[in-house]
Amino acid sequence: MSATEWNALAAHRPTARKQPAPLLYFLGFVFMLFIGILVVCYVITRRTNPVFLDQHGKPATASSEHLH
């Protein structure tokens, strides 16, 4: 290819790409923060060992009557 053919090809290519708007970066950050919070909440809830309490604050057993 000659130099003029290369110049013709280069003329059809965009020379500068537009930068994404700052809003796009902000929304990406908010999305990643939201996903991170969901993951942390999931991990914390998997580690817990819940104990259900009756109306007097004592641990409820399987044989206790249904709670009001």
CORDAUR-V531096 format. One record per backbone hydrogen bond with DSSP energy under -1.0 kcal/mol. CO is the residue of the C=O (numbers start at 1). NH is the residue of the N-H. If there is no record, write none. Layout:
co | nh
CO | NH
CO | NH
This chain:
co | nh
2 | 6
3 | 7
4 | 8
5 | 9
6 | 10
7 | 11
21 | 24
21 | 25
22 | 26
23 | 27
24 | 28
25 | 29
26 | 30
27 | 31
28 | 32
29 | 33
30 | 34
31 | 35
32 | 36
33 | 37
34 | 38
35 | 39
36 | 40
37 | 41
38 | 42
39 | 43
40 | 44
41 | 45
42 | 46
43 | 47
52 | 60
54 | 57
58 | 54
61 | 64
